[in-house]
């Protein structure tokens, strides 16, 4: 029997690879002769590259770039032939800053742009840009500056590529690195928010990046202002394209300055890793993540694998840290069974502390149910 394991990380307790290993151990206790393939997955957020690295075997390119507050930081991206895999959190991420330093109006994506320029220089002609975990709200001004653009105020002074500059922009000068036109950019995000407004980048995400209420309003005005300027000057209306509000508007910036095409995170990851080819030869698929809830069904890893299992008519089971769906809700899904680490006999503390061992046990219980189905 062939079984494919494709799990996300169990946040706070297990990496995606550790979770896959635990599930494999549980499977082999029930079916010692099983042929098991493991495919650690991610949804495109920060940490994605480390998750997919073992399957892609890309070369890590290390470089010093401009961090979110203009201090130099060490960052890296993956390069395989003429394809680059860039995680913006590596250069412009919130985790690069101490909590008291986090301030979206002052943060820049310049370092992410420097990684893109480096990849272009090394011959990359397809670039996947993963945009989770940002510290920024600059609508990609930093990326644009690294590529060669400049932004000016009403007095023709050059503006710093940060969120606080957005509403001051009167004109855009410079021009893009010529290699941009010959390169395919894929914007990888599960965020579907528009650029500005109540559900836009600033109002939804800027507070967790250190902005106060007045700054959030200012950033939102700035995002709207740049959007209108681009609409007038470049005849490109980006504001309401799903994903425009990702990473403090870097989603919109990537569409404007890189002609990037947005793609859902889990869909893209599965495409990169040739998920369908592995699933086609399997008898059953087991997926999992830390929390199995309504948000899962909006596009996380388990949702993506569930859709593929249904498409390929494979037995599908789920393991998770905690399940917040009711039994009636689960019955509506194409799932044989769901086994959660935390249950009536296991406290949250025990579930976190002994996640690996408990996941092995829950997998045994899941596989036994799947064999009976």
Residue pairs with C-beta under 8 A, 6 or more apart in sequence:
1 31
1 33
1 34
1 35
1 283
1 284
2 34
2 35
2 36
2 37
2 281
2 282
2 283
3 27
3 31
3 34
3 35
3 36
3 37
3 282
3 283
3 284
3 285
3 286
4 36
4 37
4 39
4 278
4 279
4 282
4 284
4 285
4 286
5 20
5 23
5 24
5 27
5 36
5 37
5 38
5 39
5 285
5 286
5 287
6 20
6 38
6 39
6 40
6 41
6 275
6 285
6 286
6 287
6 301
6 305
7 16
7 19
7 20
7 23
7 40
7 41
7 286
7 287
7 288
7 289
7 301
7 319
8 16
8 19
8 41
8 42
8 43
8 287
8 288
8 289
8 290
8 300
8 301
8 302
9 15
9 16
9 19
9 42
9 47
9 51
9 289
9 290
10 19
10 288
10 289
10 290
10 320
10 321
10 341
10 355
10 359
11 290
11 291
11 321
12 290
12 352
13 290
13 321
13 351
13 352
13 355
14 22
14 355
14 356
14 359
15 40
15 51
16 40
16 41
16 42
16 51
17 38
17 40
17 51
17 54
18 356
19 40
19 288
19 319
19 359
20 38
20 39
20 40
21 38
21 356
22 355
22 356
22 357
22 359
22 360
22 363
23 38
23 286
23 288
23 319
23 359
23 360
23 363
24 36
24 38
25 360
25 363
26 359
26 360
26 361
26 362
26 363
26 364
26 366
26 367
27 34
27 36
27 286
27 363
27 367
28 34
28 36
29 360
29 364
30 364
30 367
30 368
30 371
31 367
31 371
37 278
37 282
39 55
39 273
39 275
39 278
40 51
40 52
40 54
40 55
41 51
41 52
41 266
41 269
41 270
41 273
41 287
41 301
41 304
41 305
42 48
42 51
42 52
42 265
42 266
42 269
42 301
43 190
43 265
43 266
43 269
43 299
43 300
43 301
43 304
44 130
44 131
44 132
44 188
44 189
44 190
44 264
44 265
44 266
44 268
44 269
45 89
45 130
45 132
45 133
45 190
45 265
46 87
46 89
46 93
46 95
46 130
46 132
46 133
47 87
47 89
47 133
48 87
48 130
48 132
48 188
48 265
48 269
49 77
49 78
49 85
49 87
49 90
49 130
52 85
52 269
52 272
52 273
53 60
53 78
55 273
56 78
56 80
56 85
56 272
56 273
57 80
58 78
58 79
58 80
58 83
58 85
59 78
59 79
59 80
60 76
60 77
60 78
61 76
61 77
61 78
61 79
61 118
61 119
61 122
62 74
62 75
62 76
63 74
63 75
63 76
63 114
63 115
63 118
64 72
64 73
64 74
64 75
65 72
65 73
65 75
65 91
65 110
65 111
65 112
65 114
65 115
66 72
66 73
66 91
66 108
66 110
66 111
66 114
66 142
67 73
67 91
67 92
67 96
67 111
68 91
68 92
68 93
68 94
68 96
68 97
68 107
68 108
68 109
68 111
68 135
68 136
69 97
69 101
69 103
69 106
69 107
69 108
70 108
70 110
73 91
73 96
73 111
75 90
75 91
75 111
75 115
76 90
77 84
77 85
77 86
77 87
77 90
77 115
77 118
77 119
78 84
78 85
78 86
79 85
79 119
79 122
79 124
82 123
82 124
82 125
82 126
83 124
83 125
83 126
83 127
83 128
84 116
84 119
84 122
84 124
84 126
84 127
84 128
85 127
85 128
85 130
86 112
86 115
86 116
86 119
86 127
86 128
86 129
86 130
87 130
87 132
88 109
88 112
88 129
88 130
88 131
88 132
88 133
88 134
88 247
88 250
89 95
89 96
89 130
89 132
89 133
89 134
90 115
91 109
91 111
91 112
91 114
91 115
92 107
92 108
92 109
92 110
92 111
92 112
92 134
92 135
92 136
92 142
93 133
93 134
93 135
94 102
94 133
94 134
94 135
94 208
94 209
95 133
96 135
97 135
101 210
102 135
102 209
102 210
103 209
103 210
103 211
104 135
104 136
104 137
104 163
104 202
104 206
104 209
104 210
104 211
104 215
104 219
104 248
105 137
105 162
105 163
105 164
105 211
105 215
105 218
105 219
106 162
106 163
106 164
107 135
107 136
107 137
107 138
107 162
107 163
107 209
107 248
108 136
108 138
108 141
108 142
108 160
108 161
108 162
109 134
109 136
109 138
109 140
109 141
109 142
109 143
109 161
109 247
109 248
109 250
109 253
110 142
110 143
110 145
110 146
110 161
111 142
112 129
112 142
112 143
112 146
112 250
113 142
113 143
113 144
113 145
113 146
113 147
114 146
116 127
116 129
116 143
116 146
116 147
116 258
117 146
117 147
117 177
119 127
120 127
120 177
120 179
120 180
120 183
121 179
124 183
125 182
125 183
125 184
126 183
126 184
126 185
126 186
127 183
127 184
127 185
127 186
128 186
128 188
128 268
128 272
129 185
129 186
129 187
129 188
129 254
129 258
129 260
130 188
130 189
130 265
131 187
131 188
131 189
131 191
131 246
131 247
131 250
131 251
131 254
132 189
132 190
132 247
132 265
134 209
134 247
134 248
134 250
135 209
136 142
136 163
136 209
136 247
136 248
136 250
137 163
137 201
137 202
137 205
137 206
137 209
137 211
137 219
137 223
137 248
137 249
138 161
138 162
138 163
138 165
138 166
138 248
138 249
138 250
138 253
139 163
139 166
139 195
139 201
139 222
139 223
139 226
139 248
139 249
139 250
139 252
139 253
140 249
140 250
140 252
140 253
140 254
140 256
140 257
141 151
141 159
141 161
141 162
141 163
141 165
141 166
141 253
142 161
142 162
143 250
143 253
143 254
143 257
143 258
144 151
144 161
144 253
144 256
144 257
145 151
145 161
147 176
147 177
147 180
147 257
147 258
148 174
148 175
148 176
148 177
149 172
149 173
149 174
149 175
149 176
149 257
150 158
150 172
150 173
150 174
151 158
151 159
151 161
151 165
151 169
151 171
151 172
151 173
152 158
152 159
152 169
152 170
152 171
152 172
152 173
153 159
153 168
153 169
153 170
154 168
154 170
156 171
159 165
159 168
159 169
163 206
163 219
163 222
163 248
164 218
164 219
164 222
165 222
166 219
166 221
166 222
166 223
166 225
166 226
167 218
167 221
167 222
167 225
168 222
169 225
169 226
169 229
172 229
172 233
176 257
180 257
180 258
180 259
183 258
184 261
185 254
185 258
185 259
185 260
185 261
186 260
186 261
186 263
186 268
187 243
187 246
187 251
187 254
187 255
187 258
187 260
187 261
187 262
187 263
188 263
188 264
188 265
188 268
188 269
189 243
189 246
189 247
189 251
189 262
189 264
189 265
190 264
190 265
190 266
190 299
190 300
191 243
191 245
191 246
191 247
191 251
192 242
192 243
193 199
193 200
193 201
193 204
193 205
193 242
193 243
193 244
193 245
193 246
194 200
194 239
194 240
194 241
194 242
194 244
194 245
195 201
195 223
195 224
195 227
195 238
195 239
195 240
195 244
195 245
195 249
195 251
195 252
196 202
196 220
196 223
196 224
196 227
196 239
196 245
197 203
197 220
197 224
199 245
200 220
200 223
200 245
201 219
201 220
201 223
201 244
201 245
201 246
201 247
201 248
201 249
201 251
202 211
202 216
202 217
202 219
202 220
202 223
202 248
203 216
203 220
204 245
205 245
205 248
206 215
206 216
206 219
206 248
207 216
209 248
211 219
223 249
223 252
224 239
227 237
227 238
227 239
227 252
230 236
230 238
230 256
231 237
231 238
231 239
234 256
236 255
236 256
238 244
238 252
238 255
238 256
239 252
241 251
241 252
241 255
241 262
242 262
243 251
243 255
243 262
244 251
244 252
244 255
245 251
245 252
251 262
254 260
255 261
255 262
264 299
264 304
265 299
266 299
266 300
266 301
266 303
266 304
266 305
267 304
269 275
270 276
270 304
270 305
270 308
275 305
275 308
276 308
276 312
279 285
279 308
279 309
279 312
279 314
280 312
282 314
283 314
283 315
284 314
284 315
284 316
284 317
284 370
285 305
285 308
285 309
285 314
285 315
285 316
285 317
286 316
286 317
286 318
286 319
286 363
286 366
286 367
287 301
287 302
287 305
287 306
287 309
287 316
287 317
287 318
287 319
288 302
288 318
288 319
288 320
288 359
289 296
289 300
289 301
289 302
289 320
289 321
290 320
290 321
290 322
291 320
291 321
291 322
291 324
292 302
292 318
292 320
292 322
292 323
292 324
292 325
292 338
292 340
293 323
293 324
293 325
294 324
294 325
296 302
296 303
297 303
302 318
302 320
305 316
306 316
306 318
306 333
306 334
306 335
308 314
309 315
309 316
309 334
310 316
310 334
315 336
315 370
315 373
316 334
316 335
316 336
317 335
317 336
317 337
317 338
317 339
317 366
317 367
317 369
317 370
318 335
318 337
318 338
318 339
318 366
319 338
319 339
319 340
319 341
319 359
319 362
319 363
319 366
320 338
320 339
320 340
320 341
321 340
321 341
321 342
321 351
321 352
321 355
322 340
322 341
322 342
322 348
322 351
323 330
323 338
323 340
325 338
330 338
336 369
336 370
336 373
337 366
337 369
337 370
337 373
338 366
339 362
339 363
339 365
339 366
339 369
340 362
341 351
341 355
341 358
341 359
341 362
342 348
342 351
346 358
350 358
351 358
